[in-house]
Amino acid sequence: MGELSSPRDRDRVGVVVPYDFALDREMWRWVPEPVTLNVTRTPFVATPADAAQARLISDPAMVRQAARDVLTPGPAVVAYSCTSGSFVGGVAGEAALRDAVLAAGAPAAVTTAGSLVAACAELGVTRLAVATPYVDDLTGLLADFLAGSGVDTVARHGLGLLGHIWTTTPEQVAAAVRAADHPDAQAVFVSCTNLPTYDAIAVLERELGKPVLTANQVTMWAALRAAGHSAVGPGQTLVDGPSVPPVLRVVDTAAPGRTEPGPADLDPAVLDPAVLATAAEPGPAPLLKVRVGLPDESGALARLTAAVAEVGGNILSLSVHGRDAGTVVDEMLVGGGVTADRLSRVIRRRLRGSGPDTVQVTPADPHELVDGPTRALDLVAAARGRDGLFDGLAALLHADEVGTGPVAAGTHVLELTAPAGPPVLAARDWAPFTVTERARGEAFLRAGAATPPPRSTVLLPGGAELAAEPASGEETAELDVLLRTCLAGAPAVDWTAADLVGLLAPVAGPALLLRTAAGDLVGVAALLGTDTGVPEPVVVLHPCLRGAGVGRWLRGRLGSGVAA
């Protein structure tokens, strides 16, 4: 490419379109400020939109003249924007068109068919489904061109039109894309620059879970890139970037000139060994929670697991939630390093689900790998008092908020019947609650209400009440303070965290903790092992309680089953 005559040249793109092109406004939608398109048309020919027309409007001499007509404003690149005209002559014909544009004096040249090949290389696509407005023989020539460029056409669907292609509605285009899609296709291409596609691309990509490329999109993407600009297309994989890094072009040093598919123009920084080393460093593999609404029928789960396997995901746990008479919600924990976006898109494509709650993928806590019943029992055991029970319920249901009063505005709210008192409300935004979660939550509340921590109380002569209850083993900080208070003024004694845990949770059973009504720790009693093998009681009391008979009472409690 030669030097441009002025900085203004970068902001101009020359475009040669067929005489019947009718979507100028749509083509402009990919163009950012301050770029201008300078458009010219080929001469009129009276013929149906078939292979013969494609050959007439792609005559290299005619294209060369049209390119010369658009060079006066000084564009940085000239694009021949016609799909059939650029593939009808095969790979050699596409190259001849670029040569004709360059011969006219253009600094750079792209064609629609050549831009499609470059886009496939950019995204690492080697298997393509195609949707066209053409008759079958013209669609077949597109497949031949792709095959010559190293891209397999795994499925095709044509509308059989011979004219007025620009009158096709976006809804008809979307239906053709769905008809053309195939599980083996890595992307779908919509051929013909006279088909309206801009507004459909992002929607179809979310539905199908794969890139959707279109004729005007790839042409503008390639032409703008050649001029040093980026196309505008929110939600379009080719424009916004793929969800996974494209495959790098690998050169076989043993066979010069031989390459594997990869992006057409690599940034030199990508080849920096330091950059490559950093990119190759493995990060922690994410753990994902996947919830998918499925019909309660044979084969539904097989389709779901096949989608996870397709992206290299590893299913670590699986549970089924009831939702209604005809559907269920399958919940999985998936590892394997796959991204949430990629996994969601592939599942949607496999299941053909487009509802907002059909597929939900969120980060998961590794603690969730514990099986459900064990996790629920652990949470009940850890709950102390009503607030602790609510915290455990929130963890069990993955709720954002749990309480008996009004909860903050949330997308989904679940009302649970409590054994005593008002209903308990759980709220969250990320997913609806299921019938199975309702049953789990109410069972959790019943278990928490039925197993209060064992307590025993003693009334001091002055009327103060103390309560003894089993230690959990996590009260090491409180025990450290109590011991230092008891030994104040005595020779220094050092102990470790393991010593404190050993006193709170000895082999003979958990220690008893003595607390005031305010919850302050004022005493500890435990059965500790001895050299004879017979456990002996050890009691530690706050100095203010010495001589009040509390120590004898604690020793008696150790043998009463309160600490068991």
C-alpha positions in Angstrom: 0.0 0.0 0.0 1.4 3.4 -0.9 1.6 6.6 1.2 -1.7 8.4 1.6 -1.7 12.0 0.2 -3.3 13.5 3.4 -4.7 12.6 6.8 -8.2 13.2 5.4 -7.8 10.1 3.2 -8.1 7.8 6.2 -11.6 9.0 6.8 -12.9 8.1 3.3 -13.9 4.7 2.0 -14.7 4.2 -1.6 -17.5 1.6 -2.4 -18.4 0.0 -5.7 -21.9 -1.6 -5.6 -24.1 -3.3 -8.2 -26.6 -1.1 -10.1 -29.6 -2.5 -8.1 -28.1 -2.0 -4.6 -30.8 -0.5 -2.4 -29.4 -0.6 1.2 -27.1 2.5 1.3 -28.5 3.6 4.6 -27.9 0.1 6.2 -24.3 0.0 5.0 -23.7 3.4 6.7 -24.7 2.0 10.1 -21.4 0.2 10.4 -19.5 3.4 9.8 -18.1 5.4 12.7 -17.6 9.1 12.8 -15.9 10.8 11.0 -15.6 8.3 8.2 -17.4 9.0 4.9 -18.5 6.4 2.3 -18.1 7.5 -1.3 -20.4 5.1 -3.3 -20.7 4.4 -7.0 -22.6 1.9 -9.0 -21.9 -0.5 -11.9 -23.8 0.1 -15.2 -27.3 -1.2 -15.5 -27.9 -4.6 -17.0 -31.3 -6.2 -17.8 -31.0 -9.7 -16.4 -32.4 -11.8 -13.5 -30.3 -12.0 -10.3 -28.6 -15.3 -11.2 -25.1 -16.5 -12.0 -25.1 -14.7 -15.3 -25.9 -11.4 -13.7 -23.1 -12.0 -11.1 -20.6 -12.5 -14.0 -21.8 -9.3 -15.8 -21.5 -7.0 -12.8 -18.1 -8.4 -11.8 -16.3 -8.0 -15.1 -12.8 -6.8 -14.0 -12.7 -4.0 -16.7 -16.1 -2.7 -15.5 -15.1 -2.8 -11.9 -11.8 -1.1 -12.7 -13.7 1.8 -14.3 -16.1 2.1 -11.4 -13.2 2.1 -8.9 -11.5 4.9 -10.9 -14.7 6.9 -10.8 -14.7 6.9 -7.0 -11.0 7.7 -6.5 -11.3 11.5 -6.9 -12.1 12.2 -3.2 -9.0 10.2 -2.2 -10.3 7.2 -0.3 -7.9 5.0 1.8 -9.5 1.9 0.4 -12.0 0.8 -2.2 -14.4 -2.0 -1.5 -16.2 -4.0 -4.2 -19.4 -4.6 -2.3 -21.2 -7.5 -3.9 -21.2 -11.1 -2.6 -22.2 -13.1 -5.7 -20.1 -10.9 -8.0 -17.0 -11.6 -5.9 -17.4 -15.3 -5.5 -18.9 -16.3 -8.9 -15.4 -16.6 -10.5 -14.0 -18.6 -7.6 -10.9 -17.8 -5.7 -9.1 -16.6 -8.8 -12.0 -14.4 -9.8 -12.0 -12.7 -6.4 -8.3 -12.0 -6.6 -8.8 -10.6 -10.1 -11.3 -8.1 -8.8 -8.9 -6.9 -6.1 -6.2 -6.5 -8.8 -8.6 -4.5 -11.0 -9.3 -2.1 -8.1 -5.6 -1.7 -7.3 -4.9 -1.2 -11.0 -7.4 1.7 -11.0 -5.1 3.4 -8.5 -6.8 2.5 -5.2 -4.4 2.4 -2.2 -6.1 -0.8 -1.0 -8.8 -3.1 -2.1 -11.3 -5.5 -0.5 -14.2 -7.6 -1.8 -17.2 -9.0 0.0 -16.3 -12.6 -0.6 -12.6 -11.9 0.4 -13.8 -10.1 3.5 -15.9 -13.2 4.4 -12.8 -15.4 4.3 -10.9 -12.9 6.4 -13.7 -12.7 8.9 -13.7 -16.5 9.2 -10.0 -16.5 9.8 -10.3 -13.8 12.4 -12.9 -15.9 14.3 -11.2 -19.3 13.7 -14.2 -20.5 11.7 -13.6 -23.4 9.3 -17.2 -24.8 9.2 -19.9 -22.5 8.0 -23.7 -22.6 7.4 -24.9 -20.2 4.7 -28.3 -18.5 4.2 -28.8 -16.8 0.7 -31.6 -15.2 -1.3 -30.3 -17.0 -4.4 -31.4 -19.9 -6.6 -29.6 -23.2 -5.9 -26.9 -23.1 -8.5 -25.7 -19.7 -7.3 -25.7 -20.8 -3.7 -23.6 -23.8 -4.9 -21.0 -21.5 -6.4 -20.7 -19.8 -3.0 -20.0 -23.2 -1.4 -17.4 -23.9 -4.1 -15.7 -20.5 -3.4 -15.6 -21.2 0.3 -14.2 -24.7 -0.2 -11.4 -23.2 -2.3 -10.7 -20.8 0.6 -10.4 -23.6 3.2 -14.0 -23.2 4.7 -16.4 -26.1 4.6 -20.1 -25.3 4.0 -21.9 -27.7 6.4 -25.5 -26.5 5.6 -27.2 -24.1 3.2 -30.6 -22.5 2.7 -31.6 -20.4 -0.3 -34.8 -18.3 -0.8 -34.7 -18.9 -4.6 -35.2 -15.2 -5.5 -34.4 -13.8 -9.0 -35.0 -10.1 -8.3 -36.1 -7.4 -5.9 -34.0 -9.0 -3.1 -33.9 -5.8 -1.1 -37.7 -6.2 -0.4 -37.0 -9.2 1.8 -38.0 -8.4 5.4 -35.7 -8.7 8.4 -38.1 -11.4 9.7 -37.7 -13.4 6.5 -33.9 -13.1 6.8 -34.0 -14.3 10.4 -36.1 -17.3 9.4 -33.6 -18.2 6.7 -30.7 -18.0 9.1 -32.5 -20.4 11.5 -33.3 -22.8 8.6 -29.6 -22.7 7.5 -28.1 -23.2 11.0 -26.6 -26.6 11.8 -25.0 -28.0 15.0 -21.7 -28.6 13.2 -21.6 -25.0 11.9 -19.3 -22.6 13.9 -21.0 -19.6 12.4 -23.8 -18.6 9.9 -23.2 -16.4 6.9 -26.0 -14.3 5.3 -25.1 -13.7 1.7 -26.0 -10.8 -0.5 -25.4 -7.1 0.3 -29.0 -6.4 -0.7 -30.4 -8.2 2.4 -31.2 -6.1 5.5 -29.3 -7.7 8.4 -27.9 -5.0 10.8 -30.7 -5.2 13.5 -30.9 -9.0 13.3 -27.3 -10.0 13.9 -27.0 -9.5 17.7 -30.4 -11.1 18.3 -29.6 -14.1 16.2 -26.2 -14.6 17.8 -27.8 -14.7 21.3 -30.4 -17.2 20.0 -28.1 -19.5 18.1 -25.0 -19.2 20.4 -22.6 -18.6 17.5 -21.4 -15.7 15.3 -23.7 -14.5 12.5 -21.8 -12.9 9.6 -23.5 -10.9 6.9 -22.4 -9.5 3.5 -22.5 -5.8 4.3 -21.0 -6.4 7.8 -17.9 -8.3 6.7 -17.4 -5.8 3.8 -17.5 -2.7 6.1 -15.5 -4.5 8.8 -12.7 -5.3 6.3 -12.8 -1.9 4.5 -12.8 0.1 7.7 -9.9 -1.9 9.2 -7.9 -1.4 6.0 -8.4 2.4 6.5 -7.4 2.2 10.2 -10.9 2.4 11.7 -13.2 0.0 13.6 -16.7 -0.8 12.5 -19.7 -0.1 14.7 -22.0 -3.0 15.6 -23.0 -3.5 19.3 -23.4 -7.1 20.2 -22.0 -8.4 16.9 -19.2 -10.9 17.5 -17.1 -9.9 14.5 -17.2 -6.2 15.4 -17.2 -6.4 19.2 -14.8 -9.3 19.4 -15.3 -13.0 20.0 -16.0 -14.4 23.5 -12.8 -16.5 23.2 -9.5 -15.5 21.7 -9.1 -16.2 18.0 -6.7 -18.9 16.9 -3.2 -17.6 16.1 -1.8 -18.2 12.7 1.0 -20.9 13.1 3.8 -21.0 10.6 5.4 -24.4 9.8 9.1 -23.6 9.7 9.8 -26.9 8.1 7.6 -26.0 5.2 7.9 -22.2 4.4 4.7 -20.6 3.3 2.5 -23.2 4.9 0.2 -21.9 7.5 -2.8 -23.0 9.7 -6.0 -20.9 9.8 -5.7 -17.7 11.9 -6.4 -14.0 11.8 -5.4 -12.2 8.6 -3.5 -9.3 10.1 -1.8 -10.0 13.5 -0.6 -7.1 15.6 3.2 -7.4 15.8 2.8 -7.1 19.6 1.1 -10.5 19.6 4.3 -12.1 18.5 6.3 -10.6 21.4 7.5 -13.7 23.4 6.8 -11.8 26.7 3.2 -11.3 25.6 2.8 -14.9 24.5 4.3 -16.2 27.8 1.8 -14.0 29.8 -1.1 -15.1 27.7 -0.1 -18.8 28.1 0.0 -18.6 31.9 -2.9 -20.7 33.2 -5.4 -18.9 35.6 -7.7 -20.5 38.1 -10.4 -22.5 36.3 -13.8 -20.9 37.1 -16.5 -22.9 38.7 -19.9 -22.1 37.2 -23.5 -22.8 38.4 -25.8 -23.6 35.5 -29.6 -23.6 35.8 -31.5 -24.6 32.7 -35.3 -24.9 32.3 -36.1 -28.1 30.4 -39.2 -30.0 29.3 -39.8 -33.0 31.6 -39.2 -35.5 28.7 -36.8 -38.2 27.6 -33.6 -36.8 25.9 -33.8 -33.3 27.3 -30.9 -33.9 29.8 -28.8 -35.6 27.1 -29.0 -32.4 24.9 -27.9 -30.3 27.9 -25.0 -32.5 28.8 -23.9 -32.6 25.1 -23.8 -28.8 25.1 -21.5 -28.8 28.1 -19.3 -31.4 26.6 -19.1 -29.4 23.3 -17.3 -26.5 25.1 -15.1 -28.8 27.2 -17.0 -28.3 30.4 -16.9 -30.9 33.2 -20.1 -31.5 35.1 -19.2 -31.9 38.8 -22.7 -32.1 40.3 -26.2 -32.3 39.0 -29.6 -31.9 40.7 -33.1 -31.6 39.4 -35.6 -29.1 40.7 -39.4 -29.4 40.1 -41.0 -26.3 38.5 -44.4 -27.3 37.2 -46.2 -30.3 35.7 -44.3 -30.2 32.4 -40.9 -28.7 33.1 -38.0 -29.0 35.5 -34.9 -27.0 36.3 -31.6 -28.8 36.0 -28.9 -27.3 38.2 -25.2 -28.2 37.5 -21.8 -27.2 38.8 -19.5 -27.0 35.8 -15.7 -26.8 35.8 -13.2 -27.1 33.0 -12.2 -23.5 32.4 -15.1 -22.6 30.0 -16.4 -19.0 30.2 -19.9 -18.3 31.4 -20.8 -16.4 28.2 -19.6 -19.2 25.9 -21.3 -22.0 27.9 -24.6 -20.0 27.9 -24.5 -19.4 24.2 -23.8 -23.0 23.3 -26.6 -24.3 25.6 -29.1 -21.9 24.1 -28.1 -23.0 20.6 -28.5 -26.7 21.5 -31.8 -26.2 23.3 -33.2 -23.5 21.0 -34.2 -21.6 24.2 -34.5 -17.8 24.0 -36.6 -17.0 27.2 -34.8 -14.9 29.8 -35.0 -17.6 32.4 -34.2 -20.6 30.1 -30.5 -20.6 30.7 -28.6 -18.9 33.6 -24.9 -19.3 34.2 -23.3 -17.6 37.3 -20.1 -18.0 39.2 -20.3 -20.6 41.9 -18.6 -21.0 45.3 -16.4 -24.1 45.6 -18.1 -24.9 48.9 -21.2 -25.8 46.8 -19.4 -28.9 45.6 -20.5 -30.6 48.9 -23.6 -32.6 48.2 -26.9 -30.9 49.0 -28.0 -32.8 52.1 -24.5 -32.5 53.8 -24.4 -28.8 53.0 -27.9 -28.3 54.5 -27.0 -30.2 57.7 -23.7 -28.2 58.1 -25.7 -24.9 57.7 -28.3 -26.0 60.3 -25.5 -27.0 62.7 -23.8 -23.6 62.2 -27.0 -21.6 62.8 -27.2 -20.0 66.2 -30.3 -18.0 67.0 -32.8 -16.6 64.6 -30.4 -14.4 62.7 -27.9 -17.3 62.3 -30.8 -19.4 60.9 -31.6 -16.8 58.4 -28.0 -16.5 57.3 -27.9 -20.2 56.8 -31.1 -20.2 54.8 -29.7 -17.4 52.6 -26.6 -19.5 51.9 -28.7 -22.6 51.2 -31.0 -20.8 48.7 -28.4 -18.5 47.3 -30.7 -15.6 48.3 -29.7 -12.0 48.4 -31.9 -11.3 51.5 -33.9 -13.4 54.0 -36.2 -12.0 56.7 -39.7 -11.9 58.2 -40.4 -8.3 57.4 -40.5 -6.5 54.0 -37.5 -7.4 51.9 -35.7 -5.0 49.5 -37.1 -5.0 46.0 -36.0 -8.1 44.2 -36.9 -9.8 40.9 -37.8 -13.0 42.6 -39.4 -13.5 46.1 -40.1 -16.8 47.8 -42.5 -17.0 50.9 -41.7 -19.9 53.2 -43.9 -21.3 56.0 -42.1 -21.2 59.3 -42.9 -23.6 62.2 -43.7 -20.7 64.5 -44.2 -17.0 63.8 -44.7 -15.1 60.5 -43.7 -16.4 57.1 -40.0 -16.1 56.1 -39.3 -14.2 52.8 -36.3 -14.9 50.6 -35.4 -12.6 47.7 -32.9 -12.7 44.9 -32.3 -11.3 41.4 -30.4 -13.9 39.5 -33.0 -16.7 39.1 -36.5 -17.7 40.0 -37.0 -20.0 42.9 -38.1 -23.5 42.3 -40.6 -25.9 44.0 -37.6 -27.9 45.1 -36.0 -24.9 46.8 -39.2 -24.1 48.6 -39.2 -27.6 50.0 -35.6 -27.3 51.0 -36.1 -23.9 52.7 -39.1 -25.0 54.8 -37.3 -28.2 55.8 -34.3 -26.1 56.8 -36.5 -23.8 59.0 -38.1 -26.9 60.7 -34.7 -28.4 61.4 -33.4 -25.1 62.8 -36.4 -24.7 65.1 -36.3 -28.3 66.3 -32.6 -28.3 67.3 -31.9 -25.2 69.5 -28.4 -25.3 71.1 -28.5 -27.2 74.5 -28.4 -24.7 77.3 -28.2 -24.9 81.2 -28.5 -21.9 83.5 -27.4 -21.0 87.0 -28.6 -18.1 89.1 -26.0 -16.3 91.2 -26.8 -15.0 94.7 -27.1 -11.4 93.4 -29.7 -12.4 90.9 -27.5 -12.5 87.7 -28.1 -15.5 85.4 -25.3 -17.4 83.7 -25.8 -19.9 80.9 -23.7 -22.9 79.8 -23.7 -24.2 76.3 -21.4 -26.4 74.1 -18.5 -24.8 72.4 -18.3 -24.8 68.6 -14.5 -24.8 68.6 -14.3 -21.4 67.0 -14.3 -19.3 70.2 -10.4 -19.2 70.3 -10.2 -15.3 70.4 -12.7 -15.1 73.4 -10.9 -17.9 75.2 -7.5 -16.2 74.7 -8.9 -13.0 76.4 -10.4 -15.0 79.3 -7.1 -16.9 80.0 -5.1 -13.6 80.0 -7.6 -12.1 82.4 -7.4 -15.1 84.7 -3.5 -15.1 84.6 -3.0 -11.4 85.0 -0.1 -10.8 87.4 1.1 -14.4 87.1 4.3 -15.4 85.3 3.9 -15.2 81.6 2.6 -18.3 79.9 2.5 -18.8 76.1 0.0 -20.9 74.3 -0.8 -21.5 70.6 -4.0 -21.5 68.6 -3.8 -25.3 68.6 -3.8 -25.2 72.4 -6.9 -23.1 72.5 -8.7 -25.4 70.0 -7.6 -28.4 72.1 -9.3 -26.9 75.2 -12.5 -26.0 73.3 -12.9 -29.3 71.4 -11.0 -32.1 73.3 -11.4 -35.8 72.4 -13.8 -36.4 75.2 -16.4 -33.9 73.7 -16.8 -30.2 73.3 -16.1 -27.9 76.2 -18.9 -26.0 78.1 -18.8 -22.2 77.7 -20.3 -20.1 80.5 -21.7 -16.7 79.4 -23.4 -13.8 81.0 -26.8 -12.6 79.8 -24.9 -10.1 77.6 -23.0 -12.9 75.9 -19.6 -12.3 77.6 -17.5 -15.5 78.1 -16.7 -15.9 81.8 -15.9 -19.6 82.1 -14.9 -22.7 80.4 -15.0 -26.4 81.5 -13.7 -29.4 79.6 -12.8 -33.0 80.1 -9.1 -33.3 79.1 -7.2 -36.5 78.6 -4.5 -37.7 81.0 -1.6 -40.1 81.0 -3.8 -42.7 82.7 -6.4 -42.5 79.9 -9.1 -41.3 82.2 -10.4 -37.7 81.3 -10.3 -35.2 84.1 -12.4 -32.0 84.3 -10.6 -28.7 83.9 -12.4 -25.4 84.8 -11.3 -21.9 83.9 -13.4 -19.1 85.6 -13.2 -15.3 85.5 -11.8 -14.0 88.8 -15.1 -12.3 89.7 -16.8 -15.8 89.9 -14.3 -17.5 92.2 -15.8 -18.7 95.4 -19.4 -18.6 94.1 -19.7 -22.3 93.6 -19.9 -22.0 89.8 -16.9 -24.2 89.2 -18.6 -27.2 91.0 -21.8 -26.5 89.0 -19.8 -26.6 85.7 -18.1 -29.9 86.6 -21.5 -31.4 87.3 -22.8 -30.1 83.9 -19.9 -31.9 82.1 -21.3 -35.2 83.3 -25.0 -34.3 82.6 -25.0 -34.6 78.9 -25.2 -30.9 78.2 -21.7 -31.1 76.5 -22.4 -34.3 74.7 
